[in-house]
């Protein structure tokens, strides 16, 4: 075939005729249904991988919570919570007592 080969700008020095022959014919192209199914499969694969990672992390957290270190941590958190609640309760009681004493005129200075 005697055709003049044109060079494509920026191409790796392949003539346009060769590039045109490398394209897939239309009848060999995948249909949109096959593309949709492939995207669907990739989505479910990614979703399964993400669920697997979350499950493994949850199981690891549960395993660490069940051991002695986890039990010590849980008791320490519970103790801190109870102490914080008791401090807030005492402070609220002291403020209320001060308000009542001031309203009734019993004491001009609040008790410590």
N, CA, C and O atoms as a DFTB+ gen file, in Angstrom:
448 C
 N C O
     1  1       0.865      -1.166       0.000
     2  2       0.000       0.000       0.000
     3  2       0.902       1.216       0.000
     4  3       1.810       1.335       0.823
     5  1       0.649       2.093      -0.909
     6  2       1.498       3.272      -1.025
     7  2       0.754       4.474      -0.490
     8  3       0.187       5.256      -1.254
     9  1       0.755       4.620       0.819
    10  2       0.131       5.812       1.386
    11  2       1.192       6.577       2.155
    12  3       2.122       6.008       2.727
    13  1       1.022       7.837       2.146
    14  2       1.995       8.672       2.844
    15  2       1.682       8.618       4.327
    16  3       0.564       8.916       4.747
    17  1       2.662       8.240       5.108
    18  2       2.475       8.129       6.555
    19  2       2.673       9.498       7.189
    20  3       3.682      10.165       6.960
    21  1       1.695       9.903       7.988
    22  2       1.794      11.155       8.735
    23  2       2.239      10.834      10.138
    24  3       1.848       9.810      10.699
    25  1       3.057      11.700      10.713
    26  2       3.472      11.523      12.097
    27  2       2.514      12.273      12.998
    28  3       2.168      13.423      12.727
    29  1       2.091      11.635      14.050
    30  2       1.190      12.275      15.007
    31  2       2.014      13.127      15.958
    32  3       3.072      12.697      16.419
    33  1       1.542      14.328      16.256
    34  2       2.293      15.163      17.197
    35  2       2.271      14.543      18.595
    36  3       1.215      14.146      19.088
    37  1       3.417      14.466      19.215
    38  2       3.516      13.927      20.565
    39  2       3.478      12.415      20.615
    40  3       3.633      11.852      21.699
    41  1       3.282      11.734      19.518
    42  2       3.232      10.276      19.524
    43  2       4.653       9.735      19.517
    44  3       5.615      10.469      19.290
    45  1       4.761       8.473      19.763
    46  2       6.091       7.876      19.804
    47  2       6.527       7.478      18.393
    48  3       6.945       6.345      18.155
    49  1       6.425       8.400      17.496
    50  2       6.884       8.249      16.111
    51  2       6.195       7.099      15.383
    52  3       6.808       6.439      14.544
    53  1       4.894       6.851      15.708
    54  2       4.112       5.868      14.966
    55  2       3.314       6.593      13.902
    56  3       2.718       7.631      14.189
    57  1       3.282       6.084      12.691
    58  2       2.467       6.731      11.662
    59  2       0.983       6.626      12.002
    60  3       0.569       5.688      12.683
    61  1       0.192       7.569      11.538
    62  2      -1.243       7.600      11.815
    63  2      -1.922       6.354      11.285
    64  3      -2.913       5.915      11.869
    65  1      -1.435       5.768      10.212
    66  2      -2.035       4.567       9.643
    67  2      -1.897       3.409      10.618
    68  3      -2.838       2.632      10.781
    69  1      -0.750       3.277      11.270
    70  2      -0.531       2.196      12.237
    71  2      -1.411       2.404      13.453
    72  3      -1.983       1.447      13.974
    73  1      -1.526       3.630      13.908
    74  2      -2.363       3.923      15.064
    75  2      -3.811       3.596      14.752
    76  3      -4.512       3.056      15.607
    77  1      -4.276       3.905      13.557
    78  2      -5.652       3.621      13.170
    79  2      -5.903       2.121      13.130
    80  3      -7.008       1.685      13.455
    81  1      -4.926       1.320      12.747
    82  2      -5.094      -0.124      12.685
    83  2      -5.099      -0.750      14.078
    84  3      -5.617      -1.854      14.247
    85  1      -4.538      -0.075      15.076
    86  2      -4.488      -0.620      16.422
    87  2      -5.809      -0.475      17.178
    88  3      -6.003      -1.122      18.208
    89  1      -6.702       0.348      16.690
    90  2      -7.990       0.546      17.355
    91  2      -8.848      -0.703      17.223
    92  3      -8.793      -1.406      16.215
    93  1      -9.655      -0.973      18.273
    94  2     -10.528      -2.136      18.248
    95  2     -11.707      -1.887      17.331
    96  3     -12.243      -0.779      17.304
    97  1     -12.115      -2.882      16.587
    98  2     -13.324      -2.722      15.786
    99  2     -14.535      -2.572      16.699
   100  3     -14.505      -3.002      17.852
   101  1     -15.580      -1.976      16.193
   102  2     -16.773      -1.690      16.992
   103  2     -17.449      -2.974      17.441
   104  3     -17.976      -3.017      18.553
   105  1     -17.456      -4.015      16.632
   106  2     -18.146      -5.242      17.012
   107  2     -17.428      -5.988      18.139
   108  3     -18.050      -6.840      18.772
   109  1     -16.150      -5.713      18.422
   110  2     -15.434      -6.360      19.518
   111  2     -15.516      -5.566      20.817
   112  3     -15.067      -6.051      21.856
   113  1     -16.065      -4.382      20.788
   114  2     -16.165      -3.564      22.002
   115  2     -17.203      -4.168      22.935
   116  3     -18.173      -4.783      22.493
   117  1     -16.984      -3.981      24.232
   118  2     -17.927      -4.501      25.216
   119  2     -19.200      -3.660      25.216
   120  3     -19.169      -2.467      24.917
   121  1     -20.297      -4.287      25.548
   122  2     -21.566      -3.563      25.613
   123  2     -21.669      -2.851      26.952
   124  3     -20.900      -3.119      27.875
   125  1     -22.616      -1.953      27.041
   126  2     -22.786      -1.198      28.284
   127  2     -23.262      -2.093      29.411
   128  3     -22.951      -1.814      30.569
   129  1     -24.008      -3.163      29.126
   130  2     -24.453      -4.084      30.170
   131  2     -23.256      -4.780      30.811
   132  3     -23.213      -4.944      32.030
   133  1     -22.299      -5.184      30.009
   134  2     -21.109      -5.827      30.549
   135  2     -20.299      -4.840      31.382
   136  3     -19.752      -5.211      32.420
   137  1     -20.217      -3.585      30.937
   138  2     -19.522      -2.559      31.715
   139  2     -20.205      -2.349      33.065
   140  3     -19.547      -2.226      34.098
   141  1     -21.550      -2.308      33.037
   142  2     -22.302      -2.121      34.271
   143  2     -22.057      -3.278      35.240
   144  3     -21.866      -3.065      36.438
   145  1     -22.063      -4.489      34.718
   146  2     -21.820      -5.647      35.569
   147  2     -20.413      -5.621      36.155
   148  3     -20.215      -5.991      37.312
   149  1     -19.434      -5.186      35.364
   150  2     -18.065      -5.121      35.855
   151  2     -17.951      -4.072      36.961
   152  3     -17.294      -4.315      37.973
   153  1     -18.574      -2.927      36.783
   154  2     -18.557      -1.873      37.802
   155  2     -19.252      -2.366      39.074
   156  3     -18.803      -2.093      40.188
   157  1     -20.338      -3.087      38.890
   158  2     -21.078      -3.632      40.030
   159  2     -20.206      -4.621      40.810
   160  3     -20.191      -4.598      42.041
   161  1     -19.492      -5.476      40.104
   162  2     -18.617      -6.455      40.759
   163  2     -17.485      -5.761      41.512
   164  3     -17.146      -6.147      42.631
   165  1     -16.908      -4.739      40.892
   166  2     -15.820      -4.006      41.552
   167  2     -16.337      -3.305      42.803
   168  3     -15.658      -3.271      43.829
   169  1     -17.548      -2.743      42.712
   170  2     -18.144      -2.080      43.873
   171  2     -18.318      -3.067      45.027
   172  3     -17.934      -2.777      46.159
   173  1     -18.897      -4.231      44.738
   174  2     -19.134      -5.195      45.800
   175  2     -17.834      -5.772      46.344
   176  3     -17.754      -6.113      47.524
   177  1     -16.826      -5.883      45.506
   178  2     -15.519      -6.325      45.982
   179  2     -14.937      -5.312      46.965
   180  3     -14.428      -5.683      48.023
   181  1     -15.016      -4.034      46.609
   182  2     -14.505      -2.977      47.489
   183  2     -15.323      -2.912      48.784
   184  3     -14.760      -2.737      49.864
   185  1     -16.643      -3.050      48.677
   186  2     -17.492      -3.023      49.874
   187  2     -17.157      -4.199      50.789
   188  3     -17.090      -4.028      52.007
   189  1     -16.948      -5.373      50.232
   190  2     -16.588      -6.544      51.031
   191  2     -15.245      -6.368      51.721
   192  3     -15.080      -6.749      52.880
   193  1     -14.284      -5.787      51.004
   194  2     -12.970      -5.548      51.609
   195  2     -13.088      -4.558      52.768
   196  3     -12.470      -4.752      53.815
   197  1     -13.874      -3.505      52.585
   198  2     -14.045      -2.506      53.646
   199  2     -14.731      -3.122      54.868
   200  3     -14.331      -2.859      56.001
   201  1     -15.750      -3.930      54.644
   202  2     -16.452      -4.578      55.760
   203  2     -15.511      -5.535      56.480
   204  3     -15.541      -5.635      57.706
   205  1     -14.681      -6.235      55.722
   206  2     -13.705      -7.136      56.335
   207  2     -12.720      -6.402      57.218
   208  3     -12.396      -6.869      58.310
   209  1     -12.239      -5.259      56.760
   210  2     -11.289      -4.471      57.554
   211  2     -11.953      -3.986      58.841
   212  3     -11.357      -4.063      59.915
   213  1     -13.174      -3.492      58.736
   214  2     -13.888      -3.010      59.928
   215  2     -14.116      -4.158      60.904
   216  3     -13.947      -3.984      62.111
   217  1     -14.496      -5.324      60.399
   218  2     -14.753      -6.469      61.275
   219  2     -13.475      -6.903      61.991
   220  3     -13.507      -7.195      63.186
   221  1     -12.363      -6.947      61.281
   222  2     -11.102      -7.347      61.905
   223  2     -10.706      -6.354      62.990
   224  3     -10.223      -6.753      64.049
   225  1     -10.906      -5.074      62.738
   226  2     -10.552      -4.069      63.747
   227  2     -11.446      -4.178      64.983
   228  3     -10.974      -4.019      66.108
   229  1     -12.742      -4.450      64.771
   230  2     -13.665      -4.600      65.899
   231  2     -13.297      -5.823      66.738
   232  3     -13.314      -5.764      67.967
   233  1     -12.964      -6.927      66.073
   234  2     -12.587      -8.135      66.803
   235  2     -11.304      -7.897      67.591
   236  3     -11.182      -8.352      68.729
   237  1     -10.354      -7.193      67.002
   238  2      -9.109      -6.897      67.722
   239  2      -9.383      -6.014      68.936
   240  3      -8.777      -6.207      69.990
   241  1     -10.281      -5.056      68.798
   242  2     -10.626      -4.185      69.928
   243  2     -11.323      -4.986      71.029
   244  3     -11.079      -4.766      72.216
   245  1     -12.185      -5.910      70.629
   246  2     -12.880      -6.743      71.615
   247  2     -11.897      -7.639      72.358
   248  3     -12.002      -7.812      73.573
   249  1     -10.951      -8.202      71.631
   250  2      -9.961      -9.079      72.256
   251  2      -9.126      -8.316      73.276
   252  3      -8.813      -8.844      74.342
   253  1      -8.764      -7.079      72.954
   254  2      -7.960      -6.308      73.899
   255  2      -8.797      -5.861      75.103
   256  3      -8.259      -5.677      76.195
   257  1     -10.101      -5.687      74.910
   258  2     -10.968      -5.264      76.013
   259  2     -11.246      -6.405      76.978
   260  3     -11.530      -6.165      78.152
   261  1     -11.171      -7.635      76.507
   262  2     -11.495      -8.775      77.349
   263  2     -10.331      -9.138      78.276
   264  3     -10.563      -9.670      79.361
   265  1      -9.117      -8.869      77.886
   266  2      -7.946      -9.233      78.683
   267  2      -7.826      -8.415      79.952
   268  3      -8.631      -7.516      80.192
   269  1      -6.825      -8.718      80.766
   270  2      -6.647      -8.012      82.041
   271  2      -6.393      -6.514      81.873
   272  3      -6.862      -5.708      82.677
   273  1      -5.639      -6.138      80.813
   274  2      -5.377      -4.711      80.599
   275  2      -6.672      -3.981      80.280
   276  3      -6.902      -2.871      80.759
   277  1      -7.511      -4.604      79.475
   278  2      -8.797      -3.996      79.131
   279  2      -9.701      -3.855      80.336
   280  3     -10.410      -2.858      80.473
   281  1      -9.679      -4.850      81.211
   282  2     -10.485      -4.789      82.427
   283  2      -9.990      -3.668      83.339
   284  3     -10.792      -2.924      83.903
   285  1      -8.672      -3.548      83.485
   286  2      -8.111      -2.459      84.291
   287  2      -8.496      -1.097      83.720
   288  3      -8.833      -0.173      84.461
   289  1      -8.442      -0.984      82.391
   290  2      -8.822       0.275      81.738
   291  2     -10.285       0.607      81.994
   292  3     -10.625       1.756      82.276
   293  1     -11.148      -0.393      81.898
   294  2     -12.581      -0.173      82.097
   295  2     -12.877       0.258      83.535
   296  3     -13.679       1.164      83.762
   297  1     -12.232      -0.387      84.500
   298  2     -12.447      -0.023      85.906
   299  2     -11.932       1.390      86.174
   300  3     -12.569       2.155      86.898
   301  1     -10.784       1.740      85.594
   302  2     -10.238       3.087      85.786
   303  2     -11.166       4.141      85.190
   304  3     -11.378       5.191      85.796
   305  1     -11.716       3.874      84.016
   306  2     -12.645       4.829      83.402
   307  2     -13.907       4.977      84.239
   308  3     -14.411       6.086      84.415
   309  1     -14.418       3.865      84.755
   310  2     -15.612       3.911      85.599
   311  2     -15.349       4.697      86.872
   312  3     -16.181       5.504      87.287
   313  1     -14.206       4.471      87.491
   314  2     -13.847       5.190      88.706
   315  2     -13.714       6.691      88.449
   316  3     -14.184       7.507      89.242
   317  1     -13.075       7.047      87.345
   318  2     -12.944       8.463      86.991
   319  2     -14.304       9.097      86.749
   320  3     -14.537      10.236      87.154
   321  1     -15.204       8.374      86.093
   322  2     -16.542       8.911      85.829
   323  2     -17.312       9.149      87.119
   324  3     -17.959      10.184      87.280
   325  1     -17.242       8.190      88.039
   326  2     -17.943       8.334      89.317
   327  2     -17.364       9.505      90.109
   328  3     -18.112      10.269      90.719
   329  1     -16.036       9.652      90.104
   330  2     -15.402      10.757      90.840
   331  2     -15.793      12.106      90.238
   332  3     -16.062      13.058      90.971
   333  1     -15.827      12.193      88.912
   334  2     -16.241      13.441      88.258
   335  2     -17.691      13.778      88.589
   336  3     -18.018      14.938      88.839
   337  1     -18.568      12.758      88.591
   338  2     -19.971      12.988      88.928
   339  2     -20.106      13.463      90.370
   340  3     -20.874      14.383      90.648
   341  1     -19.371      12.849      91.285
   342  2     -19.447      13.248      92.696
   343  2     -18.956      14.684      92.877
   344  3     -19.550      15.444      93.642
   345  1     -17.884      15.063      92.188
   346  2     -17.383      16.444      92.284
   347  2     -18.415      17.440      91.756
   348  3     -18.640      18.484      92.368
   349  1     -19.032      17.126      90.638
   350  2     -20.052      18.021      90.078
   351  2     -21.250      18.127      91.012
   352  3     -21.819      19.206      91.175
   353  1     -21.634      17.014      91.626
   354  2     -22.755      17.015      92.560
   355  2     -22.443      17.868      93.790
   356  3     -23.277      18.662      94.224
   357  1     -21.245      17.707      94.348
   358  2     -20.850      18.522      95.511
   359  2     -20.839      20.009      95.172
   360  3     -21.311      20.834      95.955
   361  1     -20.304      20.346      94.014
   362  2     -20.239      21.745      93.609
   363  2     -21.646      22.319      93.429
   364  3     -21.908      23.449      93.839
   365  1     -22.536      21.561      92.829
   366  2     -23.921      22.018      92.661
   367  2     -24.625      22.197      93.996
   368  3     -25.368      23.160      94.186
   369  1     -24.394      21.271      94.922
   370  2     -25.005      21.381      96.250
   371  2     -24.493      22.620      96.980
   372  3     -25.269      23.324      97.627
   373  1     -23.202      22.890      96.881
   374  2     -22.619      24.055      97.552
   375  2     -23.175      25.355      96.957
   376  3     -23.473      26.295      97.694
   377  1     -23.315      25.410      95.620
   378  2     -23.881      26.609      94.984
   379  2     -25.327      26.818      95.413
   380  3     -25.738      27.946      95.685
   381  1     -26.098      25.741      95.473
   382  2     -27.509      25.853      95.878
   383  2     -27.628      26.286      97.328
   384  3     -28.483      27.105      97.664
   385  1     -26.775      25.742      98.192
   386  2     -26.803      26.135      99.601
   387  2     -26.457      27.615      99.751
   388  3     -27.075      28.319     100.550
   389  1     -25.479      28.086      98.991
   390  2     -25.100      29.500      99.034
   391  2     -26.264      30.373      98.569
   392  3     -26.546      31.410      99.170
   393  1     -26.942      29.953      97.493
   394  2     -28.100      30.718      97.000
   395  2     -29.218      30.778      98.039
   396  3     -29.814      31.833      98.257
   397  1     -29.495      29.648      98.675
   398  2     -30.557      29.614      99.688
   399  2     -30.197      30.470     100.901
   400  3     -31.044      31.207     101.406
   401  1     -28.966      30.384     101.369
   402  2     -28.538      31.186     102.518
   403  2     -28.618      32.679     102.203
   404  3     -29.027      33.477     103.046
   405  1     -28.227      33.049     100.985
   406  2     -28.296      34.457     100.604
   407  2     -29.751      34.913     100.510
   408  3     -30.083      36.007     100.966
   409  1     -30.615      34.095      99.930
   410  2     -32.026      34.444      99.789
   411  2     -32.731      34.555     101.136
   412  3     -33.607      35.404     101.302
   413  1     -32.367      33.721     102.093
   414  2     -32.999      33.750     103.410
   415  2     -32.328      34.726     104.367
   416  3     -32.874      35.046     105.423
   417  1     -31.131      35.201     103.992
   418  2     -30.417      36.142     104.860
   419  2     -29.817      35.500     106.081
   420  3     -29.564      36.192     107.067
   421  1     -29.581      34.227     106.060
   422  2     -29.044      33.512     107.212
   423  2     -27.568      33.853     107.402
   424  3     -27.132      34.139     108.517
   425  1     -26.838      33.824     106.363
   426  2     -25.399      34.031     106.412
   427  2     -25.009      35.064     105.352
   428  3     -25.459      34.986     104.208
   429  1     -24.186      36.013     105.727
   430  2     -23.713      36.945     104.712
   431  2     -22.529      36.356     103.966
   432  3     -22.325      36.666     102.792
   433  1     -21.735      35.502     104.633
   434  2     -20.602      34.863     103.999
   435  2     -20.910      33.381     103.837
   436  3     -21.413      32.747     104.764
   437  1     -20.615      32.829     102.679
   438  2     -20.884      31.401     102.513
   439  2     -19.870      30.558     103.250
   440  3     -18.714      30.948     103.416
   441  1     -20.318      29.395     103.691
   442  2     -19.438      28.470     104.409
   443  2     -18.537      27.767     103.410
   444  3     -18.904      27.563     102.253
   445  1     -17.349      27.399     103.876
   446  2     -16.414      26.687     102.956
   447  2     -16.843      25.290     102.648
   448  3     -16.163      24.586     101.900
